[in-house]
Amino acid sequence: MNADTAQVDDLRLIALPTAMNCTDIFVRFTLSEWSLRPLADEAAQTTLSMVDAAVQASDPKSPGFLTIRLRLRGDCLVIEVEDETRGHAPATLQALEGKRTGVEPLRGVGNRRWCELGLPPGMSASAVPLPRREKRRSPAAEALGDEPEELDPQVMQRLLSGLNNAGGGHRRPE
């Protein structure tokens, strides 16, 4: 197995309940870009459990930051959630029993929760077809340019639903 990281993406949020909707959108969008849609539901639920534990451990009057990171390494998807909790022991992650997980204290303040999910059989991180990005055009060129390419309607619906739900409550992991 090759343990080198083939791809990584992360998101930094404030440790408040609204982080749940943003996390769900981030995970599903990233895995869609990486052509790993079959892992999207499991990865989203796993990540939401980890983010929920970090949000619950944070001080709502003075929340710190969360960093949600997705990495492709070897034959697995590694999910990491780093928090900045002060004086709180990391919560156990019962929802992730049976999975390869861990919690590590960070130097200074906070904890890193991690979980590894296996890639689909026969696939390795180096074989995952990653998105190809072209040079971005300047804002002036964009204003003069062609019609934008069509977006996936499912992705747009999830984005709009997530933003709509961000105003109040959040979904708890099941």
N, CA, C and O of each residue as an XYZ file, in Angstrom:
696
protein
N       0.846     -1.189      0.000
C       0.000      0.000      0.000
C       0.884      1.242      0.000
O       1.875      1.305      0.726
N       0.529      2.205     -0.799
C       1.217      3.477     -0.854
C       0.538      4.420      0.128
O      -0.651      4.710     -0.004
N       1.297      4.900      1.118
C       0.706      5.751      2.153
C       0.816      7.236      1.834
O       0.451      8.071      2.661
N       1.313      7.579      0.648
C       1.420      8.992      0.278
C       0.043      9.574      0.002
O      -0.831      8.904     -0.549
N      -0.136     10.823      0.391
C      -1.393     11.512      0.127
C      -1.441     11.901     -1.348
O      -0.536     12.563     -1.857
N      -2.510     11.481     -2.026
C      -2.671     11.777     -3.452
C      -3.465     13.052     -3.682
O      -3.276     13.725     -4.696
N      -4.353     13.394     -2.752
C      -5.196     14.585     -2.897
C      -5.668     14.993     -1.516
O      -5.878     14.142     -0.652
N      -5.834     16.287     -1.301
C      -6.343     16.786     -0.031
C      -7.187     18.024     -0.294
O      -6.908     18.805     -1.203
N      -8.220     18.185      0.515
C      -9.047     19.384      0.462
C      -9.506     19.666      1.884
O      -9.785     18.736      2.641
N      -9.586     20.930      2.253
C     -10.049     21.234      3.607
C     -10.906     22.482      3.637
O     -10.962     23.255      2.681
N     -11.570     22.650      4.766
C     -12.499     23.756      4.978
C     -12.362     24.201      6.418
O     -12.285     23.364      7.317
N     -12.329     25.498      6.654
C     -12.218     26.043      8.015
C     -13.519     26.750      8.348
O     -13.986     27.612      7.604
N     -14.103     26.366      9.495
C     -15.389     26.903      9.932
C     -15.318     27.298     11.401
O     -14.392     26.911     12.113
N     -16.295     28.064     11.845
C     -16.434     28.364     13.270
C     -17.228     27.225     13.906
O     -18.191     26.734     13.315
N     -16.837     26.810     15.084
C     -17.444     25.664     15.768
C     -18.816     26.023     16.335
O     -19.001     26.101     17.550
N     -19.754     26.235     15.448
C     -21.139     26.514     15.806
C     -22.025     25.496     15.086
O     -21.569     24.855     14.138
N     -23.270     25.334     15.512
C     -24.153     24.355     14.853
C     -24.291     24.554     13.340
O     -24.538     23.589     12.618
N     -24.136     25.784     12.851
C     -24.242     26.011     11.407
C     -23.125     25.314     10.637
O     -23.225     25.159      9.420
N     -22.076     24.896     11.317
C     -20.979     24.179     10.661
C     -21.456     22.841     10.107
O     -20.839     22.298      9.190
N     -22.533     22.307     10.647
C     -23.020     20.995     10.206
C     -23.467     21.042      8.740
O     -23.070     20.182      7.954
N     -24.272     22.015      8.367
C     -24.748     22.106      6.979
C     -23.594     22.359      6.014
O     -23.539     21.760      4.940
N     -22.685     23.233      6.388
C     -21.532     23.521      5.532
C     -20.654     22.286      5.357
O     -20.126     22.042      4.272
N     -20.502     21.516      6.418
C     -19.704     20.294      6.362
C     -20.318     19.289      5.397
O     -19.618     18.704      4.571
N     -21.616     19.094      5.504
C     -22.302     18.146      4.628
C     -22.109     18.531      3.158
O     -21.793     17.680      2.326
N     -22.296     19.789      2.848
C     -22.123     20.272      1.472
C     -20.677     20.078      1.017
O     -20.433     19.614     -0.097
N     -19.731     20.425      1.866
C     -18.311     20.304      1.532
C     -17.931     18.853      1.214
O     -17.281     18.587      0.203
N     -18.334     17.923      2.073
C     -17.972     16.516      1.871
C     -18.591     15.984      0.590
O     -17.905     15.357     -0.217
N     -19.870     16.228      0.397
C     -20.538     15.699     -0.797
C     -19.988     16.321     -2.082
O     -19.819     15.629     -3.085
N     -19.716     17.605     -2.051
C     -19.164     18.259     -3.235
C     -17.762     17.729     -3.545
O     -17.457     17.422     -4.697
N     -16.921     17.622     -2.536
C     -15.555     17.155     -2.738
C     -15.535     15.732     -3.283
O     -14.803     15.438     -4.228
N     -16.335     14.848     -2.692
C     -16.344     13.465     -3.168
C     -16.950     13.359     -4.563
O     -16.581     12.472     -5.333
N     -17.861     14.240     -4.886
C     -18.401     14.277     -6.238
C     -17.299     14.685     -7.217
O     -17.154     14.077     -8.278
N     -16.533     15.703     -6.865
C     -15.413     16.140     -7.705
C     -14.370     15.051     -7.880
O     -13.760     14.931     -8.943
N     -14.167     14.261     -6.841
C     -13.166     13.190     -6.876
C     -13.736     11.897     -7.469
O     -13.061     10.868     -7.454
N     -14.952     11.932     -7.984
C     -15.616     10.749     -8.557
C     -15.736      9.622     -7.536
O     -15.555      8.451     -7.871
N     -16.041      9.974     -6.300
C     -16.227      8.996     -5.226
C     -17.630      9.097     -4.632
O     -17.811      8.974     -3.421
N     -18.613      9.320     -5.491
C     -19.995      9.455     -5.011
C     -20.478      8.265     -4.193
O     -21.273      8.466     -3.274
N     -20.035      7.010     -4.477
C     -20.503      5.893     -3.655
C     -20.121      6.030     -2.174
O     -20.764      5.423     -1.319
N     -19.104      6.806     -1.867
C     -18.690      7.014     -0.474
C     -19.364      8.225      0.167
O     -19.203      8.448      1.367
N     -20.103      9.001     -0.595
C     -20.606     10.289     -0.117
C     -21.476     10.180      1.134
O     -21.269     10.931      2.087
N     -22.438      9.267      1.152
C     -23.327      9.173      2.315
C     -22.569      8.765      3.578
O     -22.717      9.388      4.629
N     -21.760      7.719      3.466
C     -21.000      7.253      4.638
C     -20.006      8.315      5.104
O     -19.876      8.567      6.302
N     -19.313      8.932      4.163
C     -18.337      9.958      4.525
C     -19.016     11.176      5.152
O     -18.505     11.744      6.117
N     -20.159     11.575      4.609
C     -20.876     12.725      5.171
C     -21.340     12.431      6.594
O     -21.163     13.261      7.485
N     -21.932     11.261      6.814
C     -22.407     10.911      8.162
C     -21.243     10.810      9.151
O     -21.350     11.257     10.292
N     -20.140     10.224      8.707
C     -18.956     10.103      9.562
C     -18.422     11.483      9.926
O     -18.142     11.759     11.092
N     -18.284     12.334      8.940
C     -17.755     13.677      9.172
C     -18.699     14.480     10.065
O     -18.251     15.201     10.957
N     -20.006     14.356      9.826
C     -20.980     15.080     10.657
C     -20.903     14.623     12.114
O     -21.039     15.448     13.018
N     -20.690     13.342     12.361
C     -20.533     12.857     13.735
C     -19.324     13.496     14.402
O     -19.378     13.899     15.564
N     -18.242     13.583     13.654
C     -17.014     14.159     14.190
C     -17.159     15.664     14.429
O     -16.701     16.175     15.452
N     -17.783     16.363     13.505
C     -17.997     17.808     13.658
C     -18.960     18.073     14.813
O     -18.748     19.000     15.595
N     -20.013     17.267     14.926
C     -20.966     17.436     16.026
C     -20.265     17.288     17.378
O     -20.526     18.062     18.299
N     -19.382     16.302     17.499
C     -18.645     16.113     18.752
C     -17.784     17.342     19.059
O     -17.698     17.766     20.211
N     -17.155     17.904     18.045
C     -16.322     19.097     18.246
C     -17.167     20.317     18.598
O     -16.786     21.110     19.459
N     -18.313     20.468     17.935
C     -19.201     21.603     18.225
C     -19.739     21.487     19.657
O     -19.791     22.482     20.380
N     -20.136     20.285     20.067
C     -20.661     20.084     21.419
C     -19.603     20.377     22.483
O     -19.935     20.820     23.582
N     -18.329     20.130     22.161
C     -17.249     20.367     23.125
C     -16.802     21.830     23.160
O     -16.075     22.234     24.068
N     -17.232     22.620     22.183
C     -16.780     24.015     22.130
C     -17.632     24.898     23.039
O     -18.754     24.544     23.400
N     -17.089     26.028     23.393
C     -17.795     27.010     24.211
C     -18.633     27.874     23.273
O     -18.069     28.622     22.475
N     -19.983     27.796     23.346
C     -20.809     28.567     22.412
C     -20.643     30.082     22.557
O     -20.953     30.826     21.626
N     -20.160     30.545     23.711
C     -19.956     31.981     23.899
C     -18.662     32.460     23.248
O     -18.515     33.641     22.931
N     -17.732     31.536     23.052
C     -16.458     31.883     22.437
C     -15.949     30.680     21.630
O     -14.946     30.061     21.986
N     -16.657     30.360     20.540
C     -16.276     29.166     19.781
C     -14.958     29.367     19.040
O     -14.635     30.466     18.588
N     -14.225     28.293     18.933
C     -12.988     28.326     18.159
C     -13.274     27.935     16.720
O     -14.420     27.945     16.269
N     -12.232     27.596     16.026
C     -12.363     27.178     14.639
C     -12.326     25.658     14.539
O     -11.804     24.967     15.413
N     -12.891     25.167     13.457
C     -12.800     23.766     13.075
C     -12.145     23.721     11.706
O     -12.399     24.578     10.859
N     -11.315     22.733     11.494
C     -10.791     22.469     10.156
C     -11.238     21.071      9.780
O     -10.916     20.104     10.470
N     -11.973     20.962      8.697
C     -12.426     19.681      8.180
C     -11.534     19.372      6.983
O     -11.425     20.173      6.054
N     -10.895     18.198      7.015
C      -9.943     17.842      5.958
C     -10.281     16.452      5.418
O     -10.525     15.514      6.177
N     -10.288     16.346      4.096
C     -10.466     15.066      3.411
C      -9.178     14.773      2.656
O      -8.673     15.619      1.919
N      -8.645     13.553      2.848
C      -7.402     13.177      2.176
C      -7.559     11.802      1.546
O      -8.150     10.900      2.142
N      -7.034     11.648      0.353
C      -6.947     10.342     -0.284
C      -5.540      9.826     -0.043
O      -4.557     10.466     -0.417
N      -5.454      8.660      0.589
C      -4.149      8.096      0.915
C      -4.213      6.581      0.786
O      -5.072      5.938      1.390
N      -3.320      6.018      0.012
C      -3.276      4.571     -0.128
C      -4.590      4.022     -0.650
O      -5.009      4.337     -1.763
N      -5.241      3.192      0.171
C      -6.516      2.602     -0.232
C      -7.675      3.139      0.599
O      -8.695      2.469      0.761
N      -7.509      4.375      1.135
C      -8.575      4.903      1.989
C      -8.771      6.409      1.827
O      -7.917      7.133      1.315
N      -9.931      6.831      2.287
C     -10.265      8.241      2.436
C     -10.083      8.551      3.914
O     -10.712      7.919      4.763
N      -9.241      9.506      4.225
C      -9.004      9.896      5.617
C      -9.778     11.176      5.878
O      -9.620     12.169      5.169
N     -10.617     11.139      6.905
C     -11.403     12.309      7.321
C     -10.794     12.808      8.619
O     -10.614     12.035      9.560
N     -10.477     14.087      8.677
C      -9.922     14.687      9.888
C     -10.742     15.912     10.267
O     -11.157     16.689      9.407
N     -10.968     16.071     11.561
C     -11.619     17.269     12.081
C     -10.750     17.779     13.220
O     -10.593     17.114     14.244
N     -10.189     18.964     13.029
C      -9.376     19.602     14.068
C     -10.207     20.692     14.723
O     -10.893     21.461     14.050
N     -10.135     20.747     16.062
C     -10.886     21.776     16.783
C      -9.936     22.571     17.664
O      -8.758     22.240     17.802
N     -10.472     23.617     18.250
C      -9.699     24.471     19.151
C     -10.361     24.520     20.522
O     -10.446     25.585     21.134
N     -10.832     23.371     21.008
C     -11.476     23.342     22.318
C     -10.441     23.606     23.394
O      -9.311     23.124     23.321
N     -10.833     24.358     24.369
C      -9.929     24.722     25.458
C     -10.414     24.063     26.747
O     -11.521     24.318     27.223
N      -9.558     23.215     27.291
C      -9.861     22.612     28.574
C     -10.893     21.496     28.520
O     -11.333     21.035     29.573
N     -11.291     21.053     27.361
C     -12.258     19.971     27.239
C     -11.571     18.728     26.704
O     -10.811     18.788     25.738
N     -11.846     17.613     27.337
C     -11.346     16.349     26.806
C     -12.150     16.017     25.557
O     -13.334     16.349     25.485
N     -11.542     15.378     24.585
C     -12.291     15.041     23.370
C     -13.400     14.045     23.666
O     -13.214     13.093     24.424
N     -14.541     14.276     23.064
C     -15.680     13.379     23.241
C     -15.405     12.070     22.508
O     -14.751     12.054     21.465
N     -15.911     10.980     23.066
C     -15.776      9.702     22.375
C     -16.752      9.696     21.196
O     -17.754     10.411     21.196
N     -16.445      8.899     20.222
C     -17.226      8.877     18.998
C     -17.925      7.533     18.856
O     -17.526      6.709     18.034
N     -18.987      7.301     19.668
C     -19.707      6.037     19.614
C     -20.276      5.754     18.231
O     -20.353      4.595     17.822
N     -20.673      6.785     17.510
C     -21.283      6.590     16.194
C     -20.303      5.979     15.204
O     -20.708      5.494     14.148
N     -19.015      6.000     15.537
C     -18.010      5.491     14.613
C     -17.406      4.167     15.060
O     -16.363      3.757     14.552
N     -18.051      3.498     16.003
C     -17.536      2.210     16.467
C     -17.451      1.239     15.304
O     -18.331      1.198     14.444
N     -16.382      0.458     15.292
C     -16.171     -0.501     14.220
C     -15.363      0.066     13.067
O     -14.986     -0.675     12.159
N     -15.090      1.356     13.083
C     -14.281      1.983     12.040
C     -12.917      2.320     12.630
O     -12.770      2.458     13.844
N     -11.951      2.446     11.779
C     -10.601      2.820     12.236
C     -10.603      4.323     12.515
O     -10.645      5.134     11.590
N     -10.558      4.683     13.789
C     -10.657      6.085     14.205
C      -9.619      6.398     15.276
O      -8.943      5.507     15.791
N      -9.511      7.661     15.590
C      -8.647      8.085     16.679
C      -8.873      9.541     17.017
O      -9.471     10.294     16.249
N      -8.378      9.921     18.190
C      -8.412     11.313     18.627
C      -7.035     11.616     19.190
O      -6.530     10.879     20.036
N      -6.432     12.691     18.725
C      -5.099     13.085     19.157
C      -5.132     14.521     19.652
O      -5.775     15.370     19.034
N      -4.451     14.808     20.757
C      -4.354     16.214     21.169
C      -3.410     16.951     20.225
O      -2.401     16.407     19.778
N      -3.757     18.180     19.939
C      -2.894     19.025     19.101
C      -1.961     19.818     20.008
O      -2.283     20.088     21.164
N      -0.827     20.179     19.482
C       0.092     21.016     20.250
C      -0.593     22.331     20.569
O      -1.151     22.978     19.683
N      -0.551     22.718     21.807
C      -1.190     23.974     22.184
C      -2.630     23.761     22.599
O      -2.906     23.502     23.771
N      -3.552     23.866     21.654
C      -4.974     23.817     21.969
C      -5.702     22.928     20.978
O      -5.449     22.991     19.775
N      -6.592     22.112     21.477
C      -7.488     21.385     20.590
C      -7.142     19.926     20.390
O      -6.221     19.381     20.999
N      -7.921     19.316     19.507
C      -7.814     17.893     19.210
C      -8.007     17.660     17.725
O      -8.616     18.462     17.017
N      -7.475     16.548     17.281
C      -7.713     16.094     15.905
C      -8.421     14.746     16.000
O      -7.884     13.782     16.546
N      -9.636     14.697     15.458
C     -10.369     13.438     15.328
C     -10.143     12.957     13.904
O     -10.150     13.760     12.971
N      -9.943     11.662     13.726
C      -9.746     11.141     12.383
C     -10.448      9.802     12.226
O     -10.696      9.079     13.191
N     -10.757      9.502     10.976
C     -11.401      8.236     10.638
C     -10.979      7.869      9.222
O     -10.903      8.728      8.343
N     -10.706      6.587      9.010
C     -10.356      6.096      7.685
C     -11.503      5.271      7.127
O     -12.014      4.368      7.790
N     -11.901      5.589      5.905
C     -12.914      4.815      5.190
C     -12.240      4.187      3.981
O     -11.532      4.869      3.240
N     -12.453      2.908      3.777
C     -11.859      2.226      2.636
C     -12.451      2.711      1.327
O     -13.646      2.988      1.230
N     -11.595      2.809      0.324
C     -12.063      3.148     -1.017
C     -12.766      1.935     -1.613
O     -12.585      0.818     -1.128
N     -13.559      2.137     -2.650
C     -14.220      0.995     -3.296
C     -13.189     -0.072     -3.689
O     -12.044      0.258     -3.996
N     -13.593     -1.356     -3.680
C     -12.664     -2.445     -3.976
C     -11.911     -2.223     -5.290
O     -12.487     -1.814     -6.298
N     -10.614     -2.504     -5.247
C      -9.785     -2.377     -6.437
C      -9.324     -0.972     -6.743
O      -8.633     -0.759     -7.739
N      -9.682     -0.008     -5.919
C      -9.319      1.383     -6.181
C      -8.282      1.826     -5.161
O      -8.344      1.447     -3.991
N      -7.337      2.624     -5.611
C      -6.364      3.230     -4.713
C      -6.400      4.740     -4.920
O      -6.965      5.233     -5.896
N      -5.792      5.459     -3.995
C      -5.814      6.921     -4.070
C      -5.216      7.420     -5.377
O      -5.703      8.392     -5.955
N      -4.167      6.763     -5.843
C      -3.526      7.225     -7.079
C      -4.385      6.939     -8.313
O      -4.151      7.523     -9.372
N      -5.381      6.046     -8.191
C      -6.247      5.713     -9.324
C      -7.529      6.543     -9.362
O      -8.290      6.459    -10.325
N      -7.774      7.345     -8.323
C      -8.986      8.168     -8.288
C      -8.850      9.279     -9.319
O      -7.880     10.036     -9.292
N      -9.823      9.383    -10.233
C      -9.751     10.442    -11.246
C     -10.061     11.798    -10.624
O     -11.205     12.084    -10.270
N      -9.044     12.616    -10.496
C      -9.210     13.918     -9.860
C      -9.613     14.957    -10.889
O      -9.310     14.809    -12.073
N     -10.296     16.012    -10.447
C     -10.736     17.041    -11.398
C      -9.549     17.775    -11.986
O      -8.538     18.002    -11.321
N      -9.694     18.133    -13.228
C      -8.672     18.953    -13.889
C      -9.187     20.376    -13.910
O     -10.304     20.645    -14.351
N      -8.367     21.266    -13.434
C      -8.770     22.661    -13.394
C      -7.924     23.454    -14.365
O      -6.709     23.277    -14.452
N      -8.580     24.315    -15.081
C      -7.876     25.168    -16.034
C      -7.620     26.511    -15.385
O      -8.164     26.827    -14.327
N      -6.771     27.303    -16.046
C      -6.498     28.642    -15.530
C      -7.795     29.426    -15.429
O      -8.672     29.320    -16.287
N      -7.903     30.210    -14.370
C      -9.095     31.054    -14.206
C      -8.933     32.323    -15.026
O      -7.846     32.886    -15.157
N     -10.050     32.739    -15.562
C     -10.042     33.991    -16.320
C     -10.229     35.151    -15.358
O     -10.774     34.988    -14.266
N      -9.777     36.308    -15.771
C      -9.920     37.494    -14.943
C     -11.397     37.866    -14.854
O     -12.186     37.464    -15.710
N     -11.785     38.635    -13.824
C     -13.177     39.073    -13.725
C     -13.640     39.847    -14.962
O     -14.794     39.725    -15.373
N     -12.748     40.640    -15.554
C     -13.121     41.400    -16.752
C     -13.400     40.457    -17.915
O     -14.345     40.668    -18.676
N     -12.577     39.410    -18.055
C     -12.787     38.435    -19.135
C     -14.069     37.647    -18.896
O     -14.777     37.306    -19.843
N     -14.361     37.363    -17.652
C     -15.597     36.650    -17.327
C     -16.814     37.480    -17.713
O     -17.795     36.948    -18.232
N     -16.749     38.798    -17.456
C     -17.877     39.677    -17.776
C     -18.133     39.726    -19.275
O     -19.274     39.896    -19.703
N     -17.091     39.582    -20.070
C     -17.225     39.624    -21.511
C     -17.428     38.239    -22.120
O     -17.765     38.108    -23.297
N     -17.219     37.218    -21.308
C     -17.157     35.850    -21.827
C     -18.494     35.231    -22.173
O     -19.539     35.881    -22.158
N     -18.417     33.954    -22.483
C     -19.572     33.155    -22.888
C     -20.480     32.862    -21.709
O     -20.198     33.224    -20.567
N     -21.572     32.197    -22.025
C     -22.499     31.738    -20.993
C     -21.776     30.759    -20.071
O     -20.936     29.993    -20.544
N     -22.074     30.759    -18.775
C     -21.431     29.787    -17.881
C     -21.889     28.369    -18.222
O     -22.997     28.153    -18.711
N     -20.998     27.408    -17.948
C     -21.364     26.014    -18.162
C     -22.446     25.629    -17.174
O     -22.555     26.222    -16.101
N     -23.252     24.629    -17.537
C     -24.332     24.199    -16.652
C     -23.787     23.503    -15.423
O     -22.817     22.749    -15.494
N     -24.419     23.765    -14.308
C     -24.045     23.124    -13.059
C     -24.942     21.920    -12.828
O     -26.072     21.864    -13.314
N     -24.419     20.960    -12.077
C     -25.200     19.781    -11.726
C     -26.382     20.240    -10.862
O     -26.168     20.839     -9.809
N     -27.630     19.969    -11.289
C     -28.794     20.440    -10.533
C     -28.859     19.866     -9.114
O     -29.346     20.532     -8.201
N     -28.373     18.643     -8.924
C     -28.393     18.056     -7.579
C     -27.450     18.802     -6.646
O     -27.780     19.040     -5.485
N     -26.275     19.170     -7.153
C     -25.322     19.913     -6.337
C     -25.900     21.274     -5.983
O     -25.805     21.708     -4.835
N     -26.500     21.952     -6.959
C     -27.101     23.251     -6.691
C     -28.231     23.142     -5.666
O     -28.348     23.995     -4.787
N     -29.057     22.108     -5.770
C     -30.155     21.923     -4.818
C     -29.611     21.721     -3.406
O     -30.142     22.283     -2.448
N     -28.561     20.927     -3.279
C     -27.959     20.699     -1.962
C     -27.377     21.989     -1.398
O     -27.525     22.281     -0.212
N     -26.708     22.765     -2.268
C     -26.155     24.040     -1.812
C     -27.254     24.970     -1.317
O     -27.145     25.558     -0.241
N     -28.307     25.097     -2.104
C     -29.410     25.985     -1.721
C     -30.110     25.488     -0.464
O     -30.448     26.289      0.407
N     -30.332     24.190     -0.355
C     -30.968     23.630      0.845
C     -30.086     23.853      2.066
O     -30.570     24.224      3.135
N     -28.773     23.622      1.894
C     -27.849     23.816      3.011
C     -27.801     25.260      3.465
O     -27.796     25.536      4.665
N     -27.767     26.172      2.529
C     -27.754     27.588      2.890
C     -29.068     28.005      3.535
O     -29.075     28.811      4.465
N     -30.176     27.463      3.047
C     -31.486     27.764      3.609
C     -31.582     27.268      5.046
O     -32.161     27.940      5.900
N     -31.012     26.089      5.316
C     -31.074     25.515      6.661
C     -30.036     26.109      7.603
O     -30.114     25.897      8.813
N     -29.073     26.844      7.076
C     -28.001     27.384      7.896
C     -28.481     28.478      8.845
O     -27.780     28.820      9.797
N     -29.632     29.013      8.605
C     -30.139     30.103      9.426
C     -30.562     29.705     10.816
O     -30.637     30.572     11.686
N     -30.837     28.474     11.071
C     -31.334     28.086     12.383
C     -30.716     26.795     12.853
O     -29.522     26.738     13.145
N     -31.515     25.772     12.924
C     -31.069     24.487     13.444
C     -30.163     23.783     12.473
O     -29.879     24.269     11.378
N     -29.720     22.635     12.902
C     -28.877     21.806     12.055
C     -29.293     20.369     12.185
O     -29.941     19.967     13.151
N     -28.905     19.600     11.187
C     -29.206     18.172     11.218
C     -28.180     17.482     12.079
O     -26.983     17.743     11.965
N     -28.638     16.615     12.927
C     -27.721     15.807     13.734
C     -27.434     14.526     12.980
O     -28.301     14.006     12.277
N     -26.213     14.011     13.121
C     -25.921     12.741     12.470
C     -26.819     11.654     13.018
O     -27.167     11.654     14.198
N     -27.188     10.734     12.159
C     -28.066      9.645     12.591
C     -27.304      8.546     13.249
O     -27.894      7.552     13.672
